[in-house]
Each structure stands twice: as C-alpha cells, then as structure tokens.
C-alpha cells in the first residue's frame, strides 16, 4: 500500500500521550495513528452509509412511520413493567 505524508495539529497533551503509548507498545506514532484513524473511519463511514440508506428508505412508499407519542408510551410502559 502506498503511503503519503500528512501534517496534523494536536494538543500537546495528546501528543505526549501518543508518544507514551508508542513507547509502551514499541510501535511508531505513525503506526498508532494509522490504526486509530482506520478504526475511526470504519466506524463512522459505516454509520454515515447506514444513515444515508435509512433516509433513502424513509422517502419510499414502503416506509412505515410511528408517531412520537406511540413510541414514548411503549418505552414508558416497558420501563414501568421493568420497575414493578
């Protein structure tokens, strides 16, 4: 995989924590940042794609809607049963 250089700004405290972690696990700061960014992107890209897909579905005739009051009552009833 081809790599490229990128410059970022971060708080001094964050940089110090990164350095300590890199030393502790015997890895470079670049390696740790690459892993962290990859994990962040995996999580957040997935979320954004799912939200976009849900919004597209919401605009179709097949979408089913429940009003807020109904959903709220359902959860309040569930909580009441759990507390009883």
C-alpha positions as CSV (number, residue, x, y, z in Angstrom):
1,X,0.0,0.0,0.0
2,X,1.4,3.4,-1.0
3,X,1.6,5.9,1.8
4,X,1.8,9.7,1.8
5,X,2.6,12.3,4.4
6,X,0.0,14.4,6.2
7,X,0.6,17.1,8.8
8,X,-1.9,17.5,11.6
9,X,-2.3,19.7,14.7
10,X,-3.0,18.2,18.0
11,X,-3.0,19.3,21.6
12,X,0.4,18.9,23.4
13,X,-1.2,16.6,25.9
14,X,-2.5,14.3,23.1
15,X,0.9,14.3,21.5
16,X,2.6,13.3,24.8
17,X,0.0,10.5,25.4
18,X,0.6,9.3,21.9
19,X,4.4,9.2,22.5
20,X,4.0,7.3,25.8
21,X,1.7,4.7,24.1
22,X,4.1,4.3,21.2
23,X,7.0,3.7,23.5
24,X,5.0,1.3,25.7
25,X,3.9,-0.9,22.8
26,X,7.1,-0.5,20.8
27,X,5.4,0.9,17.7
28,X,5.8,4.2,15.9
29,X,3.4,7.1,16.4
30,X,2.6,6.9,12.7
31,X,1.5,3.2,13.1
32,X,-0.7,4.0,16.1
33,X,-2.3,7.0,14.3
34,X,-2.9,4.9,11.2
35,X,-4.6,2.2,13.2
36,X,-6.7,4.7,15.1
37,X,-7.8,6.6,12.0
38,X,-8.6,3.4,10.2
39,X,-10.8,2.2,13.1
40,X,-12.5,5.6,13.3
41,X,-13.2,5.6,9.6
42,X,-14.5,2.0,9.7
43,X,-17.0,3.0,12.4
44,X,-18.1,6.4,11.1
45,X,-18.2,5.6,7.4
46,X,-20.5,2.6,8.3
47,X,-22.7,4.9,10.4
48,X,-23.0,7.5,7.7
49,X,-23.7,4.9,5.0
50,X,-26.4,3.4,7.1
51,X,-28.0,6.8,7.9
52,X,-28.0,7.6,4.2
53,X,-29.6,4.3,3.4
54,X,-32.2,4.8,6.0
55,X,-33.1,8.3,4.8
56,X,-33.5,6.9,1.3
57,X,-35.8,4.2,2.6
58,X,-37.8,6.8,4.6
59,X,-38.6,8.6,1.3
60,X,-40.1,5.5,-0.2
61,X,-43.8,4.4,-0.1
62,X,-42.7,1.2,1.8
63,X,-41.5,3.3,4.8
64,X,-43.6,2.8,7.9
65,X,-44.0,5.6,10.4
66,X,-44.9,5.6,14.1
67,X,-45.7,8.9,15.8
68,X,-43.6,10.0,18.7
69,X,-46.3,9.7,21.3
70,X,-46.8,6.0,20.5
71,X,-43.1,5.2,20.7
72,X,-42.8,7.2,24.0
73,X,-45.8,5.3,25.6
74,X,-44.3,2.0,24.5
75,X,-41.0,2.7,26.2
76,X,-42.6,4.2,29.3
77,X,-44.8,1.0,29.6
78,X,-41.7,-1.2,29.2
79,X,-39.8,0.8,31.9
80,X,-42.8,0.6,34.2
81,X,-43.0,-3.2,33.9
82,X,-39.3,-3.5,34.5
83,X,-39.5,-1.4,37.7
84,X,-42.6,-3.3,39.0
